[in-house]
Amino acid sequence: MPFDSKAALQLLRFDEGFDGSIRFEEPMARHTTYRIGGPALCWAQVDSITSLGYVLDICARSGMPWVTVGKGSNLLVSDEGYDGVVLSLGRDFKKWDYDPEAMKFTVGAAASLSRIVQEAFHQGVSGLEFAVGTPGTMGGALRMNAGSRTEWLGSRVVSVTAYRAGGGLKRYLGTDIEWGYRHSSLPADEVIAECVLSVKPGEVSFIRAKMEGSLARRKRSQPLEFPSCGSVFRNPDGKSAGALIEGAGLKGKIAGGARISDKHANFIVNIDGAKAADVVALIKAAQCEVKREYGIELQPEVRFLGFAE
């Protein structure tokens, strides 16, 4: 008889050894900053490494697809939802610690990146202020190497600890990981559990000024008043994706309840109950028009979940 992963997950809900919670047919619109997305077959919050192992082992036995989601700040989920397990890291993965002698933060993957940036400021240390205001969790920030072409999180990473079903925990040195623009080589079939970040001495006044300047620029240039996923496209070499989309005449273009922001064209915002299909229509329009106008193929940096390949 084939292994029934859904039945196993249902039983896990009542297992006293399971540290977490499981819900079925969970609307993903509740878990993305876009406020868009159909139901996931299973939403599993795991509060410990042991419980993470339980869920991943069930998925591995049946071939059930799974994905880890933090705050959902770089994610577009299809209107049909996701026929798999969505993992949310809970309690133990939100812990962090700072060692002032070693000048290192040890941070769980579910901890808020913005919280760690603020803690570094309060400790009077530098190296993370470039990420001020960046939404999402540390795990997601590591996966996509949050930052810009000149400053990025990977440059501060001492090590990353990840978990693989059937293989347990594995530690990677920061120098063993390939860090690129909006990219890291961390294996997709492993769940990031924790990282160690190095910081350096800094002048509090300089750190404050840099953080305040970055936040002011973000407020001026980004449509923070509407739900979005952040930047939709990667900036091509030497170009601004937003400027290219605006130059193609698409700033303010509307599809259903979604709009290419008239404040920053690399943002597609949910202005009135947008569907994922509305956002996809604007993504395709931007790619098509920028390709026609400039010969440049825009590459999305938003993650797509539940869409046909």
C-alpha positions as CSV (number, residue, x, y, z in Angstrom):
1,M,0.0,0.0,0.0
2,P,1.4,3.4,-0.9
3,F,2.5,5.7,1.9
4,D,-0.3,8.2,2.7
5,S,1.5,11.4,3.5
6,K,-1.7,13.4,4.3
7,A,-2.8,10.8,6.7
8,A,0.6,10.8,8.4
9,L,0.5,14.6,8.7
10,Q,-3.0,14.4,10.2
11,L,-1.8,11.9,12.8
12,L,1.2,14.1,13.5
13,R,-1.1,16.8,14.7
14,F,-2.1,14.6,17.7
15,D,1.4,13.3,18.4
16,E,2.6,14.5,21.8
17,G,6.2,14.5,20.5
18,F,5.4,16.9,17.8
19,D,6.3,20.5,18.7
20,G,4.3,22.7,16.4
21,S,0.9,23.0,14.6
22,I,-0.5,21.7,11.3
23,R,-3.5,23.1,9.3
24,F,-4.9,21.8,6.1
25,E,-6.2,23.9,3.2
26,E,-4.6,27.0,4.7
27,P,-5.2,30.2,2.6
28,M,-1.7,31.5,1.6
29,A,-3.1,35.0,1.3
30,R,-2.8,35.1,5.1
31,H,1.0,34.4,4.8
32,T,2.3,36.7,2.1
33,T,2.9,40.4,2.1
34,Y,1.0,40.5,-1.3
35,R,-2.1,39.3,0.6
36,I,-2.6,37.0,-2.5
37,G,-2.7,33.2,-2.8
38,G,-4.9,30.2,-2.8
39,P,-4.8,27.3,-0.2
40,A,-1.8,25.2,0.6
41,L,-2.6,21.5,1.0
42,C,-0.8,21.6,4.4
43,W,0.6,24.5,6.5
44,A,3.1,23.2,9.1
45,Q,4.6,25.4,11.7
46,V,7.6,23.6,13.3
47,D,9.0,24.9,16.6
48,S,12.1,22.7,16.9
49,I,14.6,20.8,14.7
50,T,13.1,17.5,15.8
51,S,9.6,18.5,14.6
52,L,11.1,19.8,11.3
53,G,12.6,16.4,10.8
54,Y,9.3,14.7,11.4
55,V,7.6,16.7,8.7
56,L,10.4,16.5,6.2
57,D,10.7,12.7,6.7
58,I,7.0,12.3,5.9
59,C,7.4,14.4,2.7
60,A,10.5,12.4,1.7
61,R,8.8,9.0,2.1
62,S,5.9,10.0,-0.3
63,G,7.6,12.5,-2.6
64,M,5.3,15.2,-1.3
65,P,6.6,18.6,-2.4
66,W,7.4,21.1,0.3
67,V,8.7,24.7,0.6
68,T,9.8,26.9,3.5
69,V,8.2,30.3,3.8
70,G,9.2,33.1,6.2
71,K,7.2,36.3,6.2
72,G,6.2,35.8,2.5
73,S,7.8,39.1,1.5
74,N,9.2,37.8,-1.8
75,L,6.5,35.4,-2.8
76,L,3.6,35.2,-5.2
77,V,1.3,32.2,-4.7
78,S,-1.1,31.1,-7.4
79,D,-4.8,31.5,-7.1
80,E,-5.1,27.7,-7.2
81,G,-2.8,27.4,-4.2
82,Y,0.0,24.9,-3.6
83,D,-0.5,21.1,-3.6
84,G,2.2,20.4,-1.0
85,V,3.5,21.3,2.5
86,V,4.4,24.9,3.4
87,L,6.8,24.9,6.3
88,S,6.9,27.8,8.7
89,L,9.8,27.9,11.2
90,G,8.7,28.8,14.7
91,R,9.9,29.3,18.3
92,D,13.4,27.8,18.4
93,F,14.3,29.2,15.0
94,K,13.5,32.8,16.1
95,K,16.3,32.8,18.7
96,W,19.4,34.9,18.4
97,D,22.4,35.9,20.5
98,Y,25.3,38.4,20.3
99,D,28.9,37.7,21.4
100,P,30.5,41.1,22.0
101,E,34.0,39.6,22.3
102,A,33.9,37.7,19.1
103,M,31.7,40.4,17.5
104,K,29.4,37.7,16.0
105,F,25.6,37.3,15.9
106,T,24.2,33.7,16.0
107,V,20.7,34.0,14.4
108,G,17.9,31.6,13.8
109,A,16.5,31.4,10.3
110,A,13.0,32.7,11.5
111,A,14.4,35.8,13.2
112,S,13.5,39.1,11.6
113,L,16.4,40.5,9.6
114,S,15.3,44.1,10.5
115,R,15.4,43.1,14.2
116,I,19.0,42.0,13.9
117,V,20.0,45.2,12.0
118,Q,18.5,47.2,14.9
119,E,20.3,45.1,17.5
120,A,23.6,45.7,15.7
121,F,22.9,49.4,15.9
122,H,22.1,49.2,19.6
123,Q,25.4,47.3,20.2
124,G,27.2,50.0,18.3
125,V,28.6,47.7,15.6
126,S,28.7,48.0,11.9
127,G,28.3,45.8,8.8
128,L,24.5,45.2,8.7
129,E,23.1,48.8,8.4
130,F,22.7,48.4,4.6
131,A,19.8,46.0,5.3
132,V,17.8,48.4,7.4
133,G,14.1,48.2,6.5
134,T,14.5,45.0,4.5
135,P,11.4,42.8,5.2
136,G,11.5,39.1,5.8
137,T,13.4,36.6,7.9
138,M,17.1,35.7,8.1
139,G,16.6,32.5,6.3
140,G,15.0,34.1,3.3
141,A,17.6,36.9,3.3
142,L,20.4,34.3,3.2
143,R,18.7,32.3,0.4
144,M,18.5,35.4,-1.8
145,N,21.6,37.1,-0.5
146,A,19.7,40.3,0.4
147,G,21.3,43.6,-0.4
148,S,22.5,45.4,-3.5
149,R,25.4,44.8,-6.0
150,T,27.8,46.6,-3.7
151,E,26.6,45.5,-0.2
152,W,25.1,42.1,0.5
153,L,24.4,39.8,3.5
154,G,26.7,37.0,2.2
155,S,29.7,39.2,2.9
156,R,28.9,39.0,6.7
157,V,28.3,35.3,6.9
158,V,30.7,33.2,8.9
159,S,28.6,30.0,8.6
160,V,25.2,28.6,7.8
161,T,23.6,25.5,9.4
162,A,21.0,23.7,7.3
163,Y,18.8,20.6,7.7
164,R,18.3,17.9,5.1
165,A,15.7,15.1,5.4
166,G,17.5,11.9,6.2
167,G,20.8,13.7,6.5
168,G,20.4,15.9,9.6
169,L,22.2,19.1,10.2
170,K,25.1,20.3,8.0
171,R,27.3,23.4,8.5
172,Y,28.6,25.4,5.7
173,L,31.3,28.0,6.0
174,G,30.5,31.3,4.5
175,T,33.4,31.0,2.2
176,D,32.1,27.7,0.9
177,I,28.9,29.3,-0.4
178,E,28.7,31.1,-3.7
179,W,27.2,34.6,-3.2
180,G,25.8,36.5,-6.2
181,Y,23.4,39.3,-6.9
182,R,20.1,38.0,-5.4
183,H,21.5,34.5,-5.3
184,S,23.3,32.0,-3.1
185,S,24.4,28.4,-3.7
186,L,22.7,27.1,-0.6
187,P,21.0,23.8,-1.6
188,A,17.3,24.2,-2.4
189,D,16.4,20.8,-0.8
190,E,17.8,21.9,2.6
191,V,16.1,24.1,5.2
192,I,18.3,26.9,6.6
193,A,18.2,26.7,10.4
194,E,20.7,29.1,11.7
195,C,23.6,31.4,10.7
196,V,26.5,33.2,12.3
197,L,27.2,36.8,11.1
198,S,30.3,38.8,11.8
199,V,30.2,42.5,12.5
200,K,32.9,45.2,13.1
201,P,33.4,48.2,15.3
202,G,31.6,51.3,14.1
203,E,30.7,54.9,15.0
204,V,27.1,55.1,16.2
205,S,26.6,58.5,14.6
206,F,27.7,57.1,11.2
207,I,25.6,54.0,11.5
208,R,22.5,56.0,12.5
209,A,23.0,58.5,9.6
210,K,23.3,55.6,7.1
211,M,20.3,53.8,8.4
212,E,18.1,57.0,8.5
213,G,19.2,57.9,5.0
214,S,18.3,54.5,3.7
215,L,14.9,54.5,5.4
216,A,14.2,58.0,4.1
217,R,15.1,56.9,0.5
218,R,12.9,53.8,0.8
219,K,9.9,55.8,2.0
220,R,10.3,58.4,-0.8
221,S,10.8,55.9,-3.6
222,Q,8.8,52.8,-2.7
223,P,5.0,52.3,-2.5
224,L,4.9,51.1,1.1
225,E,1.2,52.0,1.4
226,F,0.1,49.1,-0.7
227,P,0.7,45.3,-0.3
228,S,3.5,44.1,-2.6
229,C,6.3,41.6,-2.8
230,G,9.0,44.2,-3.0
231,S,11.0,44.5,-6.2
232,V,9.6,42.2,-8.9
233,F,12.6,42.1,-11.2
234,R,16.4,41.9,-10.8
235,N,18.2,45.0,-12.1
236,P,20.0,44.1,-15.3
237,D,23.8,44.9,-15.4
238,G,24.2,48.6,-15.3
239,K,20.5,49.2,-15.6
240,S,17.5,49.9,-13.4
241,A,14.5,47.6,-14.0
242,G,12.2,50.3,-12.7
243,A,13.6,52.8,-15.2
244,L,13.3,50.4,-18.1
245,I,9.6,49.6,-17.3
246,E,8.8,53.3,-16.9
247,G,10.6,54.0,-20.2
248,A,8.5,51.4,-21.9
249,G,5.4,53.4,-20.8
250,L,4.0,50.9,-18.3
251,K,4.1,53.0,-15.1
252,G,0.6,52.9,-13.6
253,K,-0.6,50.1,-15.9
254,I,-3.5,48.2,-14.2
255,A,-4.6,44.6,-14.6
256,G,-7.6,43.6,-12.4
257,G,-6.8,44.6,-8.8
258,A,-3.0,45.0,-9.5
259,R,-1.0,48.0,-10.7
260,I,2.5,48.7,-11.8
261,S,3.3,51.3,-9.2
262,D,3.3,55.0,-10.3
263,K,5.8,55.6,-7.6
264,H,8.4,52.9,-8.6
265,A,7.8,50.8,-11.7
266,N,9.7,47.8,-10.3
267,F,6.9,47.3,-7.8
268,I,3.5,45.7,-8.7
269,V,1.1,46.5,-6.0
270,N,-2.2,45.0,-4.8
271,I,-4.6,48.0,-4.9
272,D,-8.0,46.2,-4.8
273,G,-8.2,42.5,-4.0
274,A,-5.7,41.5,-6.8
275,K,-5.4,38.0,-7.9
276,A,-2.1,36.2,-8.7
277,A,-3.2,36.1,-12.3
278,D,-3.4,40.0,-12.3
279,V,0.1,40.2,-11.1
280,V,1.4,37.7,-13.6
281,A,-0.3,39.6,-16.4
282,L,1.6,42.7,-15.5
283,I,4.9,40.8,-15.1
284,K,4.5,39.4,-18.6
285,A,3.5,42.8,-20.0
286,A,6.7,44.4,-18.4
287,Q,8.9,41.6,-19.8
288,C,7.4,41.9,-23.3
289,E,7.5,45.7,-23.6
290,V,11.0,46.0,-22.1
291,K,12.2,43.3,-24.5
292,R,10.6,45.1,-27.5
293,E,11.8,48.5,-26.5
294,Y,15.3,47.8,-25.2
295,G,16.1,44.2,-26.2
296,I,16.6,43.3,-22.5
297,E,15.0,40.3,-20.9
298,L,13.9,41.2,-17.3
299,Q,14.4,38.3,-14.8
300,P,12.0,38.1,-11.9
301,E,13.4,37.9,-8.4
302,V,10.0,37.2,-6.9
303,R,9.5,33.5,-6.0
304,F,6.5,31.8,-7.7
305,L,4.6,29.0,-5.8
306,G,1.9,26.8,-7.2
307,F,2.2,27.8,-10.8
308,A,2.6,25.2,-13.6
309,E,6.2,24.9,-14.8
